[in-house]
Amino acid sequence: MMHAKIARRTLLKSGALAAAMTLPLGRVMAQAATELPTIPLPPPISSAERQQRLLKSRDLMRANGIGAMIVESGPSLDYLTGIQWWRSERLTGVVIPAEGEPIVVTPFFESPSIKEMLAVPAEVRTWQEDEEPLKLVADFLKERGVAGQPIGFEETDRFFIEDRLKKQLPAAHIVSANPVIRTQRMIKSPAELALMQAANDVMLASLRYAGERTRVGMTRADIDGMIAAAQKKLGGDYDGGLVLIGEASAYPHGSKIPHVVQRGDIVLMDCTSTVHGYQADITRTFVVGEPSADQRKLWDQVHRGQQIAIQTAKVGLPAGAVDDAVRRVYESWGFGPGYRLPGLSHRTGHGIGMEVHEPVYLVHGETTPLAPGMCFSDEPGLYVPGKFGVRLEDCWHMTQSGPKFFTQPPPSIERPFG
């Protein structure tokens, strides 16, 4: 939160301070929602772009000796086909051969919904409740003459799919499809970056909206409710986030103990937003009232850690080197060593795109070289158990000339939202 005087001046300008002091929370949110900016949202990923992904998938399958690839419901199915479907005991997935068009396998009663979403040319083959869907898959692989070739599995495909496929094709040779799918998903296209920029704009505006209205006596649910209200107004999808108050901020994913905001408390908000399937992940830490010297010092150290990370990142550098650079400086300040506390007990950042956490990770030992189009969070928090913690998180993407933030880190503890 902004310094108390600055916060008061800002709220008075908008007329929100009087509302915050006199109106119930629900009415405060409704009134303040009218003050949120309009954020233009780009269109979803086009059918043409998804077809290009399928063409590239076939090229990569041939290059890696993979005869076909199976992808079940989840982000990768959406990435390739436009089908947004949940996972259950009933298989819905796509089977992509190295030559020719794919098929989508789904329950008969789900096929109308699946066909509505399908954004690429593909045959939909259905199975009834008393039939084995993996027989459909096996029959298709035999039709295409690839049943004896390596079959690629997306890394999150569940075991039962492989197990039941092998009952239909005992000689099936299952291999990782990472050289096909993860290779593509790690590098974002201009359309993907535009969606991520919009998601980040929505997320930051939502955090600012809630943070500037946080006051003594509020609970986590109160603050999270304001974030949710802002997300709805701005057009983002919000599944909830972390709101950590006081000592809970010392534990990266929080505490189950109820906390109510008191004057002088740290408040840490770590939340995600989604726009047309693409994610943002932003954290802001502020103080309700006047920051103490210790709070200010830790906040400034984390702010410096963020800058060290982005200044270190260069095309071709192993991703783990970013984590190492931050950790070296933190250790010189007496934190750690390594991942020990007090200090930075988690990695410096994670890949982000259609999933909040996806490869590659900014973690010690990661050798994947940074490349244009890769996207990461930058969140080198510092945590002092029993006291408090600070985390600042903004996401950036690599360009040929270096990393570029989607949102600018806050300049100071008095201006936590810029």
N, C-alpha and C positions, 0 to 999 in steps of 0.2 A: 504494500500500500504506500501511497505517497506520504511524505512527511505531513504531520497533522495539519499544519497551517496551509500547506499547498493543497492538500485534499479538500480542506474546508473551502478554500477559495474556488477550486474547480467545481465542487458541488453547488456552491452558491450561484455560480455563473449559469448552471443548467437548471437551477431551481429544484435540484434533486435533494439537497440537504434537508429542507423543511419536510419534504415527503418522507425521507428516511427517518426523520425524528418523530413523525406524527402518524404515519399511515401503517396499516398492517402490511406484512411482507408481500402478500399477493398483490395488493394494490400498488405497492412500490414497484414491483416488477412490471405490472401492466403499464404504469405511467412511464417508466424509464424506457420500456421497449420501443416507445415511439421515437426515442432519441437515437436509436441505433442507426448506423449508416446502411445504405443499400450496397450490397456487394454483388456485382455481376458474376454469375456462375457460367463457366464454359459449358458447351454441350458434352454429352457422354462420348466415350470412345466410339468412333464410327465403325460400321460394318467393314468398310474398306481397310481400315487399319487392322482389324482382327483377321481379315483374310490374308494380309501381308504376314501376320504372325504365324498363320498356318503354313504359308509357303516357306518361311524361314525355318519352321519346325521340321518340315520335310527335308530341307537341305541339311540341317544339323543331324537328323536321324540317319540319313545316308552317310554323312561324314563319320558318324560314330558307330556304324554297323548295327543300328537298331531297326528292326523290321516294322514295328508298330509301337504305339504308346497309349497307355491307359491313364486317364485323369478323371478322378471322381469329383463330386461336388466340393466347392471351395473356391478360393480366389483364382487358382489357376484355370479352373473350368470357365469362370467368368472371363478371365484374360483371353482365352482362346476362342470362346464361342458366344459370349454375352449372356450365358445362362447363369443366373444367380439363384442358387438352390442350397438348401440346408442338408446336412448329413443325417441320415437315419439308418436303420437296418435295411432299408430298401435302396438298392443301388441305382443312382443316376450318375452317368458319366459319359465321357466321350472316348472313342477308340479311334486313334489317328494312325493310318498306315503311312509308310514312307512314300508310297505311290497311291494316288487316287484320293477320293473324298472320304471324310470320316463318317462314322455313324455315332448317333447318340442313343444310349440304352437307358430306358426309364420305364417305370410301371405304366401299364396301359391307362390307368385312370388319371395319371399325371401328364399324359402326352399333350393335351390341349395347352396347358400352362407352359410346358417346355417349348412347344412350337412357337408360342407368342414371343418368347425371349430369344430364341435361337437367331443369331445375327450372321451366321456363315452358312454356306451351302453344306448340308449334311442330311443324311437319311435318319429318321427317327425310328428305331426298332423297339417295340414294346414287349413286355412280359406280363403275364397274369400272376396273381398272388400265389398260385400253386405251381409256378414254373421257376426254373433256375436261370437267373439273368446271366450268369457266367457261361451258360451254354450258348446264349446269343453271341457273347464275345468270342468264345472259342470257334463257333461256326463261321463268324466273320473273318477271323484270322486264317482259318482254313481256306475260305473263299479267295482271299487275297494272296494265298500261297506264302504266308509269313509265319505260320504256326511253329515252324522249326527254327525261326530266327530269334535273336534276343528281343524280349518284350520290355519296353521301358515303363517303369512305374514312377509317377510323380511322388516325391519324397514323403508326402503326407497321406498317400493312399493307405487305407487300413488293411491290416493283416488278412482279414477274412476274404478280401477280394483275391489276393494272391493264393491263399489256401484253396479256395473253391475253384479258381481257374486251373490250378494244378490237378484237381480232381477230374476236370474236363480234358486237360492237356498234360498228362503226367510228365512229359519231357520238356515242358515249358521252361525256358531259361529267362529268369527275371533279372533285369539290370536297372540301375538308376537312370531316371530321365533328367537328372540335373543338368547334364551337358546340353540339353535341349531347352528345358523350361527355365531353370534358374539363370542360365546364360542370357536368356532374353529379358527376363523380368528384372534383373539387376540394373539394366541400362534403360532409363526412361526416355520415351519419345517426347517431342515438343508438346503434343496433346496431353500426355500424362503429366508433364511438369506444370502445364497450365491448370490442370485440375488440382494438383497438389498445392499450387500457389493460392488458389481460391479457398481450399480447405484450411490452409494456414491463416489466410486473412480472416475467415469466419471464426477460427479458434481464438485468435488473438483478440478480436473485437469482443468475443464472448467473455474471455477472462478479464478484459479491461472493464467491461460492464459490471461483472460481479465483484471484482476487486475494489473498484471505486465506491461500491455500495456496501461493502462488508463493514460491520460495526460490532461493538461490544454486545455480547448476549446472543449472537448468532451461533447456530450449530453447523456441523458439516452439511446436513441436509438442506439448511436454509441457503447456504452458499452454492451448493450444487444445483439447487432449484433455480437460482438466478442464471447460472451458466446454461442450464437446459432451456430456460425461457429465451435466452439470447440466441442459442443455436437454432431453435425453432423459427424465430423471427428471421434469421439470416439465411435459412435454407440448408443448414448442415444437418447431418445425421449424428446424433449424440447418444452413446450407450452408457454414459456415466464416466466419472473420473475420480481421481484422488483429491480429496480436500483434507489436508493434515494441519492440525492446530496445535500450537505449543510443542510439548515434548514429542508428540507424534511425528513431527517433521524430522526427528532424528532417525527414524526408521523408514527407509526408502519407500516401502509400500504400506506404511502406516501402522495403526494400532486399532484394536477393537474397543478400546476404552473410550467412552463418550467424552468429547471435549467441547467446551463452550468458549467462544472468543472472550478473552480478557484483555484489558489494555496492556500493551507491551508484548503481546503474543506474536510469534511468528505464525503466518498463515502460508502454506504451500499448496498451490493448485497445479495439478499435473493432469491434463485432460487431452482427449483426442476428438477430432472432428473428421467426418467423411463427406466428400462430395463426389457423387457418381462413382463410388467404389474406391476412391483414392484418399489417403489418410494424411492428417496433420497430427503432430504431437508436440505440445508446448507446455512448459512449466514456468510459473512465476512464483517468487517468494517475496513476501513483503511483511511489514510490521504494522500492527494496529496501534497507532500512537507513535511515540518517540523511540527510535531504535537505540538499544544499548550499544556500548563500545564493542562488546564481543559480537553482537549480531551484525553490526556494521562491518567489522573486520572480516568475519567469515563470508558475508555477502560479497565483499570486494574481492576476496580470494577466489571464490567460485566464478565471479565475473571475469577475472584474469584467466582462470582455467579455460573458459569458453574461448577466449581469444587465442590462447596458446594452441588449442585444438585446430582452429580454422587457419591459423598462420602456419601450422605444420603441414597441413594437408596439401599435397601436390600430386599431379597426375604421375602415375608410375610408382609412387611410394607405397610400400606395404601398409595395409589398413591398420595393422597393429601398432605401427610406429606412432600414430596419433595418440593412442592411449599411453604409450610409453613416454611421450614428450610431456603430457600433462602430469603423469605420475611422478616423473623425476622432479618437477618443480614442487609439487605437493610434498614430496618427501623432504625436499630442502627446507620446507617450512615446518617440519616436524610431524607431518601426518604419515600414516602407514606404519611400516613400509608395505609396499604392495597393496593388497586389498584389505589390509587390516584397519581396524578402527582405533581411535578417531581417524577419519580419512575418507577416501573414496572407495567404497566397498563393492561397487559394481563397475561395469565397463564404461568407457567414456561415451559411447554412443552405439546405436544400432541402425541397420538398414531400415528403410521405410518405403512404402509404396501402396500396394493394395492391402498389405498387412501392416499393422503398427510396428511389429518386430519381424524383420525378414533379413536374410543375408544381404550384404556382408556386415560384419560387426566390427566396431572399433574397440578391439580387445587385444590384450597382450598375446602375441604368438600368431595372430592372423596375418597370413602372407599374401593374400589376394591384393594385387596392385590396384590402387585407386584409378578410376577411369571416368571420362566425361559421361554424364547421364546417371551416375550412381547418386543415391540420395541417402542422407544420414541424419540422425539426431545428434545434437552436441549438448551433452548434459553431465558435465563432470562435477557432480554434487560433492559436498563435504558434510559429514555427519558426526555429531558428538553425542554418543549415547547418554541418556539421562538428562540431557539439556535441550538441544535443538539441532536442526540441520538446515542447510540451504541447498536448493537445486534450481538452477536456471537452465532452461532447455529451449533451443531453437533448432530448426532443421535447415539443412543446406544441401545443395546439389553440386556435383563437380562439373566444371566447364573446362575447356581446353586451357584456359588461362588461370584456373584455380577455382576454389569453392565459392559459392554465392549463397548467402542466406535467403530463405523465403521470408523470414521475419527478422527484424533487427533486434539483437539483445538489448535489454533495458540499460540505460546509461548509469543509473545509481539506485541505491535503496530508497531514496526519496522519489524517484520516478520509475517505479517498477514496471510500468506499461509504456514507457517511452514518452 
